[in-house]
Amino acid sequence: MKRLSINIYILSLIGALFFWTGCDSVEFPPDPDTEIIFFIDGTMEGETFLVEAGKESVYLFTDYNFNTDNVYEFNGNFEKTAICTTDCDEAISITINNYALGAGINMNNALFLGTYPIASNMPDSIDIHNLTFQATASGNSMITKTDWNFGDGESSNQLNPSHIYSDVTNALVRFETKDLFGTKSHVEARIDLENNQNCITDFYFTYQNNQFNFYPIGGSQPNYSYEWAINSPSDSTIMLSSSNATFSTPINYNDLFQVCLNITLPNGCTSQVCKKIDGNNQTLASTSFFNYTSISTKEPKNPLSLSQVNIEYTDSNGIIYSNKKGNQSSLPNNYFEVIRISDYDDNENGQKTKKIEAKAKILLFNDNGASIEFKSDDIVFAVAYPN
């Protein structure tokens, strides 16, 4: 059985940045008959791990500091004092980072009920996708307007814009053009940003013997769904569900008419391209198309570890274990949950303190990557905080 004991001691704080520099005085343990207030009752790598206030030369040292990232850290450190005679290196500390950057502080936000993120050497990240679009557009007259809808609420009127997607797995992108006479065409496609895949479609046509024949570029693909929509100037629509579309030109198609191709891939990806056809000259009156290049990176979601918790354990041999030295992926359902927060007595330096009740299940790692599991449903500790 591992057994530690604790009292409360508040570390000396120096300077405006509140860095810990050590201590010159201590509070002695309470009378042995006094009720235990601060403790940890759980297991460390399956062995009973019990920490109680005021026993076996162990104290609860509390402090807060302002780290080099300009974030407050609130600490509760269970350590043995100089009068210790056995297992004197053994200690455990709990640190909770403030919720925000800078010197401003609101303890109602800094310490809250519920589950806290667990600090890791591989922090959660978000995918950043930087796309550069290459567009082509042509028609019977000069293209006067281009419009992009990137599918995430952002847009552009540049011909070849760049756009950054942050923490988005896919997007429906639409590119539309208008020429000098107001003739429009567009293409839209869903882009799989996660796998850098898309189903951007296009088509071409031939005209022979008073018939238009439309074909998807790349030919017919198995298990693809094709749907053609051919709109006359009078807004009547011919719908054809086949990979190729053939129809004879009636007299009302001698003017401009629109042809759209919609495809759906087996994986559900959809794309649409719509072009204006000049029925008189049997040529494209307006067409749009785009492609893109993508550069993807990962960025930490929380590079300052805001509101994250770190538990550090030093065993009897002086080996330090911490959840910040590894990641929790190999331990399902890990957590650090605060159940109750209450005001506690001011410390000997006149600083305010909070009493925190919590439970946890966390992997702790040493410098060599070896891990131990810490678990406790009964954690009661305290931290100091700025007045």
C-alpha positions in Angstrom: 0.0 0.0 0.0 1.2 3.5 -0.8 0.3 5.9 1.9 0.9 9.7 2.0 -0.4 12.4 4.3 -1.0 16.1 3.8 -1.5 19.5 5.3 -1.9 22.8 3.6 1.0 25.0 2.8 0.9 28.0 0.5 4.1 28.5 -1.6 5.7 32.0 -1.5 5.1 34.0 -4.6 7.4 36.7 -5.9 7.0 39.5 -8.3 4.2 40.5 -10.6 4.4 37.3 -12.7 3.9 35.1 -9.5 6.7 32.6 -10.2 7.4 30.1 -7.4 10.8 30.5 -5.8 10.5 28.3 -2.7 9.4 28.7 0.9 10.9 29.5 4.2 8.1 28.4 6.6 5.6 25.6 6.8 2.3 24.8 8.6 2.7 21.8 10.8 0.2 18.8 10.4 -3.0 19.1 12.4 -3.6 17.1 15.4 -4.0 13.4 14.4 -7.5 13.4 15.8 -8.5 16.2 13.4 -10.9 15.3 10.6 -9.0 14.7 7.3 -10.0 17.4 4.8 -7.7 16.9 1.8 -6.9 13.4 0.4 -6.7 11.2 -2.7 -8.1 7.7 -2.4 -7.6 5.5 -5.5 -5.1 3.3 -7.3 -1.8 3.8 -9.1 -1.2 1.0 -11.7 -3.7 -1.2 -9.9 -2.1 -0.7 -6.4 -4.0 1.1 -3.6 -2.9 4.7 -3.5 -4.1 6.7 -0.5 -3.2 10.3 0.3 -4.5 11.9 3.5 -4.0 15.2 5.1 -1.7 15.4 8.2 -0.1 12.0 8.1 3.4 10.7 7.5 5.1 14.1 6.9 3.1 15.0 3.8 1.6 18.4 3.2 -0.6 19.9 0.6 1.3 22.9 -0.9 -0.9 25.2 -3.0 0.2 28.0 -5.3 -0.7 29.7 -8.5 1.7 31.1 -11.1 1.7 33.0 -14.3 3.6 30.9 -16.8 5.8 31.9 -19.8 2.7 31.7 -22.1 1.0 34.3 -19.9 -1.5 31.8 -18.6 -2.4 31.3 -14.9 -1.8 27.8 -13.5 -3.5 26.7 -10.3 -1.6 24.0 -8.4 -2.2 21.6 -5.6 0.9 19.7 -4.7 1.0 16.8 -2.2 4.6 16.5 -1.0 6.6 15.2 1.9 8.6 17.6 4.0 12.1 17.6 5.4 11.1 15.6 8.4 10.2 12.7 6.2 12.0 9.4 6.8 10.7 6.9 4.2 9.8 7.3 0.5 10.6 11.0 0.7 10.6 11.6 -3.1 7.0 10.4 -3.5 4.7 13.2 -4.4 1.6 14.0 -6.6 0.5 17.4 -8.0 -2.6 18.6 -9.9 -2.4 21.7 -12.1 -5.4 23.3 -13.8 -4.7 26.0 -16.4 -6.8 29.2 -16.6 -9.4 29.3 -19.3 -7.9 32.4 -21.1 -4.7 34.1 -22.0 -3.5 37.1 -20.0 -3.7 38.5 -16.5 -7.4 38.9 -16.4 -9.1 36.3 -14.3 -12.6 35.1 -13.4 -12.6 32.2 -11.1 -16.1 31.2 -12.0 -14.8 30.5 -15.5 -11.3 29.3 -14.5 -12.6 26.5 -12.2 -15.9 24.9 -13.3 -17.9 21.8 -12.7 -17.6 19.1 -15.3 -14.9 17.4 -17.4 -11.6 19.1 -18.2 -9.4 18.3 -21.2 -6.3 16.3 -20.3 -3.0 17.9 -21.3 -0.9 15.8 -23.7 2.3 15.8 -25.6 0.2 15.4 -28.7 -2.6 18.0 -28.2 -5.8 17.7 -30.2 -5.3 19.3 -33.6 -7.5 20.7 -36.3 -7.0 20.2 -40.0 -6.1 23.3 -42.1 -6.7 23.0 -45.8 -5.3 25.7 -48.0 -6.9 25.5 -51.5 -5.9 27.5 -54.6 -8.5 27.4 -57.2 -7.8 27.5 -61.0 -10.9 28.5 -63.0 -11.7 28.7 -66.7 -14.6 30.6 -68.2 -15.5 31.5 -71.7 -18.5 32.6 -73.8 -19.7 34.5 -76.8 -18.7 37.7 -75.1 -16.3 38.9 -72.4 -16.7 37.4 -68.9 -17.6 40.3 -66.7 -18.4 38.6 -63.3 -17.1 35.6 -61.4 -18.6 34.4 -58.1 -17.4 31.7 -55.8 -19.3 30.2 -52.9 -16.9 28.0 -50.9 -19.6 26.2 -48.9 -18.6 27.4 -45.5 -20.2 30.9 -45.6 -17.3 32.5 -47.4 -17.2 33.8 -51.0 -15.0 35.5 -53.5 -15.2 37.3 -56.9 -11.7 36.7 -57.9 -11.0 34.4 -60.9 -8.4 32.2 -59.2 -8.9 32.7 -55.4 -7.3 30.9 -52.5 -9.3 29.8 -49.5 -8.5 28.2 -46.2 -10.8 25.7 -44.6 -10.4 25.2 -40.9 -11.7 22.0 -39.2 -13.9 21.2 -42.2 -14.0 17.7 -43.7 -15.9 18.5 -46.9 -17.4 21.5 -48.7 -19.8 22.1 -51.6 -18.0 24.6 -53.9 -19.8 26.6 -56.6 -18.2 28.7 -59.3 -20.5 30.9 -61.5 -19.8 33.3 -64.3 -21.7 36.0 -66.2 -20.7 37.5 -69.5 -21.3 41.0 -71.1 -24.8 40.0 -72.2 -25.8 38.5 -68.8 -25.4 34.9 -69.9 -24.6 32.7 -66.9 -23.0 29.3 -66.4 -21.8 27.5 -63.3 -20.2 24.4 -61.9 -20.4 23.1 -58.4 -18.9 20.0 -56.7 -18.5 18.6 -53.2 -14.9 18.4 -52.2 -13.6 15.8 -49.8 -11.0 17.9 -48.0 -10.0 15.1 -45.6 -9.0 12.7 -48.4 -8.2 15.4 -51.0 -10.8 13.9 -53.4 -13.5 15.5 -55.5 -16.1 14.6 -58.1 -16.0 17.7 -60.3 -17.8 16.9 -63.5 -17.8 18.3 -67.0 -19.3 17.5 -70.4 -19.0 18.2 -74.1 -21.3 17.9 -77.0 -21.5 17.3 -80.7 -24.1 18.4 -83.2 -25.1 16.4 -86.3 -28.2 15.9 -88.4 -30.2 18.4 -86.3 -29.3 16.5 -83.1 -27.3 17.5 -80.0 -25.3 14.7 -78.4 -24.0 15.3 -74.9 -21.3 13.2 -73.2 -19.6 13.3 -69.7 -15.9 14.0 -70.0 -14.1 10.8 -69.1 -17.0 8.7 -70.4 -19.6 6.7 -68.7 -18.5 5.2 -65.3 -20.0 2.1 -63.7 -22.2 2.7 -60.7 -22.4 6.5 -61.3 -25.8 8.1 -61.5 -26.3 10.6 -64.3 -29.1 13.1 -64.8 -29.4 15.6 -67.6 -31.6 18.7 -67.5 -32.1 20.6 -70.8 -34.0 23.9 -70.5 -35.5 25.6 -73.5 -35.8 29.4 -73.7 -39.4 29.0 -72.7 -38.3 27.3 -69.5 -39.6 23.9 -70.4 -37.3 21.1 -69.2 -36.3 17.8 -70.7 -35.0 15.3 -68.1 -32.8 12.4 -69.2 -31.3 9.8 -66.8 -28.5 8.2 -68.7 -24.8 8.8 -69.1 -25.2 10.2 -72.6 -28.0 12.6 -73.7 -29.2 12.9 -77.3 -32.1 15.0 -78.5 -33.3 16.6 -81.7 -33.4 20.4 -81.8 -36.9 21.8 -82.0 -37.5 25.3 -83.4 -37.5 27.0 -79.9 -34.0 25.8 -79.3 -32.6 28.0 -82.0 -31.8 30.6 -79.2 -29.7 30.1 -76.0 -30.7 27.2 -73.9 -29.1 25.7 -70.7 -27.9 22.1 -70.3 -27.0 20.8 -66.8 -25.4 17.5 -65.9 -25.7 16.1 -62.4 -23.7 13.1 -61.2 -23.7 11.1 -58.0 -20.8 8.7 -57.2 -21.2 5.5 -55.3 -19.7 7.2 -52.2 -22.4 9.9 -52.3 -20.3 12.7 -53.8 -22.3 14.9 -56.0 -21.5 17.4 -58.7 -23.3 19.7 -61.2 -22.2 21.6 -64.2 -24.5 23.9 -66.2 -23.6 25.5 -69.6 -25.4 27.8 -72.0 -25.6 26.5 -75.6 -26.1 28.8 -78.7 -28.7 26.9 -80.7 -28.2 29.0 -83.7 -24.5 28.4 -84.0 -24.4 25.1 -82.2 -21.6 26.4 -79.9 -21.0 27.0 -76.3 -22.3 30.4 -75.3 -21.1 30.3 -71.7 -19.1 27.7 -69.8 -17.4 27.5 -66.4 -15.0 25.0 -64.9 -12.6 24.8 -62.0 -9.9 22.7 -60.4 -7.7 23.3 -57.4 -4.6 22.3 -55.5 -4.6 21.7 -51.8 -2.0 21.9 -49.0 -3.1 20.4 -45.7 -1.6 20.9 -42.3 -2.5 20.3 -38.7 -2.5 22.9 -36.0 -3.1 22.4 -32.2 -6.7 23.2 -31.1 -5.4 24.5 -27.8 -1.7 25.4 -28.0 -1.7 27.1 -24.6 -3.5 24.2 -22.9 -6.2 26.5 -21.7 -8.5 24.9 -19.1 -6.5 21.7 -19.3 -5.4 19.6 -16.4 -2.0 18.0 -15.7 -1.3 15.4 -13.0 2.3 14.7 -12.1 3.4 11.8 -9.9 6.9 11.2 -8.5 7.4 7.7 -7.3 9.6 6.6 -4.4 12.6 6.3 -6.7 12.3 9.9 -7.9 10.9 8.9 -11.4 8.4 11.5 -12.6 5.2 10.5 -14.5 2.9 13.0 -16.1 0.0 12.9 -18.6 1.8 15.7 -20.5 4.5 13.3 -21.5 2.2 11.1 -23.6 -1.4 10.9 -24.9 -4.5 9.2 -23.7 -5.5 7.3 -26.9 -4.6 3.9 -25.4 -6.8 4.4 -22.4 -10.5 4.5 -23.3 -12.9 6.7 -21.3 -10.1 8.7 -19.6 -11.3 11.8 -17.8 -10.7 14.4 -15.1 -14.0 15.6 -13.7 -14.6 18.3 -11.1 -17.6 17.5 -8.9 -17.7 20.3 -6.4 -15.9 23.6 -5.8 -16.2 25.7 -2.6 -14.4 28.6 -1.0 -11.8 27.7 1.6 -9.8 29.6 4.2 -7.3 32.2 3.1 -3.8 30.9 3.1 -1.0 32.2 5.3 -0.1 34.8 2.7 -3.6 36.2 2.7 -4.5 34.6 -0.7 -7.8 33.2 -1.5 -8.2 29.4 -1.9 -10.6 27.0 -3.5 -11.4 23.5 -2.3 -11.9 21.1 -5.2 -13.5 17.7 -5.2 -12.8 15.6 -8.3 -12.4 12.1 -9.8 -10.1 10.9 -12.5 -8.9 8.1 -14.7 -5.6 9.1 -16.5 -2.5 7.6 -18.0 0.8 9.0 -16.7 4.1 8.7 -18.6 7.7 8.9 -17.7 10.5 10.2 -19.9 11.0 6.8 -21.5 7.3 6.6 -22.5 6.4 3.9 -20.0 2.9 4.5 -18.6 1.0 3.9 -15.4 -2.7 4.3 -14.8 -3.9 6.6 -12.1 -7.5 6.2 -11.0 -9.5 7.8 -8.2 -13.1 8.6 -7.5 -12.1 10.6 -4.4 -9.8 13.5 -4.9 -10.0 16.5 -2.6 -7.4 19.2 -2.9 -7.0 23.0 -2.9 -5.5 25.8 -5.0 -4.7 29.4 -4.4 -5.7 32.1 -6.8 -5.2 35.9 -7.2 -7.3 38.2 -5.1 
